[in-house]
Structures are given as structure tokens and as C-alpha cells.
Amino acid sequence: MALRVDVEARAREIPVHQHQMGQLVIALRGAVSCEVPGALWMVPPQAGVWIPGGTPHSNHGTANALIFYLFVAPGAGALPTRCCTLAISTMLSEMIQHLAGLAPTYEPGSATDRFAHVVLDQLGAMPNEDFSLPMPQDARLRRISRAISLDPSDRRTLQDWAAETGTSERTLTRLCT
């Protein structure tokens, strides 16, 4: 099943959740990031982030983003068992967009079912890479890392971050070394 999501004029976050189906996240406009335990994945152009079923994750789309989610049933297709970035060809991108416009449920053996299998075959053939940013284990550092990754122009100082996280500058410095 494929789903198209238009993000309104302001950024949108889907909080941490998990589901049985695997999920491919593609941004055709704007940017999207996906956070999984221990890593933050940025969805680059002409690529998608694959999140296997059962993996806790959250998604954050920038304002005015156009995001497609492709949900894949467990065992359908030869897809990776770990999070990764998959290259998405122009043809595959168009196929996913087309699939998102079709009814989400369909009969086995129908034209839509056959088309979905071709999409899965193409996905399984796409090269994959590791474009993730490791995230700190400490919740305070994770909060800072996430804020900076979502807004790299953020110019808060160590003193500002210490006040925001309710800790001292010295503690933050120790946590970073």
C-alpha cells in the first residue's frame, strides 16, 4: 500500500510508533527525517529510507513537504532486514506515485496486485547505503542533536543548551567526550 502525504505550511511530526509492515519513506519535495533507536536518517533526493517492520520510529517532515510512504507486508519482496537508504530511480518514483493513487486494498492476481509486485521487485534491486547519523544514548544529548539536525542554522551556545536541558555546561561537555 502506498500513501501520499502533503505537509501543510508548517512542519509535521509523527511521534514514535511501530507497525508490522515495513515502511519506505520518500520525500519528493521538502525534506523528511526518520529517527530509529540509535540513529537519525535524513531522506536525500532520489532516495528513500527503508524501515523494517517492528522498528520503533518517528518521522518529521518540513513545511510544504510532499512525502510518500510505501507500506510492505512482512515477507513480501526481497528487502533489507535493517534500516538503510535505498536509491530510488525516476521510474520507481513514478511507479510509487501511481500506486499511491490506487485503492489501498486489491484482489490477489488483479492488475494492481501485479503492479505492486513489480514495484517490490524494483525496490529489491535498488542499491542501498547507510546515510544515517548516529544518535547519542543520553536523552539530553539526543534532544540537542535532533534540534541541530532539524535546524543546522541553530546558533545556541553550550550555555543555552545547558539551560534548556536542565544540566550544567560541564556535564554536557563531559557527555560529549
C-alpha positions as CSV (number, residue, x, y, z in Angstrom):
1,M,0.0,0.0,0.0
2,A,1.3,3.5,-0.9
3,L,0.2,6.7,0.7
4,R,0.8,10.3,-0.3
5,V,1.1,13.0,2.4
6,D,1.1,16.7,1.7
7,V,2.5,18.6,4.7
8,E,0.8,21.9,5.3
9,A,2.5,25.3,5.7
10,R,4.2,24.2,9.0
11,A,6.4,21.2,9.8
12,R,4.7,18.0,10.9
13,E,6.0,15.2,13.1
14,I,4.6,11.7,13.5
15,P,5.6,10.6,17.0
16,V,7.4,7.3,17.8
17,H,5.3,4.3,16.7
18,Q,5.9,0.9,15.1
19,H,3.9,-1.4,12.9
20,Q,4.2,-4.9,11.4
21,M,4.7,-3.6,7.9
22,G,7.9,-2.3,6.6
23,Q,7.9,1.3,5.5
24,L,9.7,3.2,2.8
25,V,9.7,6.9,3.2
26,I,10.3,9.2,0.2
27,A,10.3,13.0,0.0
28,L,9.6,14.4,-3.4
29,R,9.5,18.0,-2.1
30,G,10.9,19.4,1.1
31,A,12.8,17.2,3.5
32,V,11.9,14.4,5.9
33,S,13.9,12.7,8.6
34,C,13.3,9.4,10.3
35,E,14.5,8.6,13.8
36,V,15.0,5.0,14.9
37,P,16.7,3.7,18.1
38,G,20.3,4.9,17.9
39,A,20.2,6.7,14.6
40,L,18.7,9.6,12.6
41,W,18.1,9.1,8.9
42,M,17.8,12.0,6.5
43,V,15.9,11.2,3.3
44,P,18.1,12.5,0.5
45,P,16.8,13.4,-3.0
46,Q,16.4,10.3,-5.3
47,A,16.4,8.0,-2.3
48,G,14.2,6.6,0.4
49,V,14.7,5.4,3.9
50,W,13.6,1.8,4.4
51,I,12.4,0.9,7.9
52,P,11.7,-2.8,8.5
53,G,8.5,-3.8,10.2
54,G,8.6,-3.8,14.0
55,T,11.1,-1.0,14.2
56,P,10.1,1.9,16.5
57,H,10.5,5.1,14.6
58,S,9.3,8.7,14.2
59,N,9.1,10.9,11.0
60,H,9.5,14.6,10.7
61,G,8.5,16.5,7.5
62,T,9.4,20.1,6.8
63,A,6.8,22.6,5.9
64,N,5.3,22.1,2.4
65,A,6.9,18.7,2.0
66,L,5.4,16.1,-0.3
67,I,6.1,12.7,1.2
68,F,5.2,9.2,0.0
69,Y,5.0,6.2,2.4
70,L,5.1,2.7,0.9
71,F,4.0,0.0,3.4
72,V,5.2,-3.5,2.7
73,A,3.8,-6.7,4.3
74,P,6.3,-8.9,6.2
75,G,8.0,-11.3,3.8
76,A,6.8,-9.5,0.7
77,G,9.8,-8.7,-1.5
78,A,13.5,-9.1,-1.0
79,L,14.0,-6.1,1.2
80,P,16.7,-5.5,3.8
81,T,16.2,-6.6,7.4
82,R,17.8,-3.4,8.8
83,C,17.2,0.3,8.2
84,C,19.0,1.7,5.2
85,T,18.8,4.3,2.4
86,L,17.6,2.9,-0.9
87,A,18.3,4.6,-4.2
88,I,15.1,5.4,-6.0
89,S,15.2,5.6,-9.8
90,T,13.0,8.0,-11.6
91,M,10.9,5.1,-12.9
92,L,10.4,3.6,-9.5
93,S,9.5,7.0,-8.0
94,E,6.8,7.4,-10.7
95,M,5.6,3.9,-10.0
96,I,5.2,4.6,-6.3
97,Q,3.4,7.8,-7.0
98,H,1.0,5.9,-9.3
99,L,0.5,3.2,-6.7
100,A,-0.4,5.9,-4.1
101,G,-3.3,6.9,-6.4
102,L,-4.8,3.4,-6.5
103,A,-7.2,1.8,-3.9
104,P,-5.2,0.6,-0.9
105,T,-6.8,-2.8,-1.0
106,Y,-7.0,-5.1,-4.0
107,E,-7.6,-8.7,-5.0
108,P,-4.7,-11.1,-5.4
109,G,-3.9,-11.5,-9.0
110,S,-5.5,-8.2,-10.0
111,A,-3.7,-5.7,-12.2
112,T,-3.0,-3.6,-9.1
113,D,-1.6,-6.6,-7.3
114,R,0.7,-7.4,-10.2
115,F,1.8,-3.8,-10.4
116,A,2.6,-3.8,-6.7
117,H,4.8,-6.9,-7.1
118,V,6.7,-5.1,-9.9
119,V,7.3,-2.2,-7.6
120,L,8.6,-4.6,-4.9
121,D,10.9,-6.3,-7.4
122,Q,12.3,-3.0,-8.4
123,L,12.8,-2.0,-4.8
124,G,14.6,-5.2,-4.0
125,A,17.0,-4.4,-6.9
126,M,17.9,-0.9,-5.7
127,P,21.3,-0.3,-4.2
128,N,21.3,0.5,-0.5
129,E,23.6,2.6,1.6
130,D,24.0,3.8,5.2
131,F,23.2,7.5,5.3
132,S,22.4,7.7,9.0
133,L,23.6,10.0,11.7
134,P,24.3,8.0,14.9
135,M,22.3,9.5,17.8
136,P,23.7,9.7,21.4
137,Q,22.3,7.4,24.1
138,D,21.9,10.2,26.6
139,A,18.4,11.8,26.3
140,R,19.8,15.3,26.8
141,L,22.4,15.0,24.0
142,R,19.8,13.2,21.8
143,R,17.5,16.2,22.2
144,I,20.3,18.7,21.3
145,S,21.4,16.5,18.3
146,R,17.9,16.3,17.0
147,A,17.3,20.0,17.3
148,I,20.5,20.8,15.4
149,S,19.9,18.2,12.7
150,L,16.4,19.7,12.1
151,D,17.8,23.2,12.0
152,P,21.5,23.4,11.2
153,S,21.4,27.2,11.4
154,D,20.6,26.9,15.2
155,R,23.3,29.0,16.9
156,R,22.6,28.3,20.6
157,T,25.6,28.2,22.8
158,L,26.7,25.5,25.2
159,Q,25.3,27.7,28.0
160,D,21.9,27.9,26.2
161,W,21.8,24.1,25.7
162,A,22.7,23.5,29.3
163,A,19.8,25.8,30.5
164,E,17.4,24.1,28.0
165,T,18.3,20.6,29.1
166,G,18.4,21.4,32.8
167,T,22.1,20.5,33.3
168,S,25.4,22.2,33.6
169,E,27.8,23.2,30.8
170,R,30.4,20.9,32.4
171,T,28.1,17.9,32.4
172,L,27.3,18.5,28.7
173,T,31.0,18.8,27.9
174,R,31.7,15.5,29.8
175,L,28.9,13.7,28.0
176,C,30.4,14.8,24.6
177,T,33.9,13.4,25.3
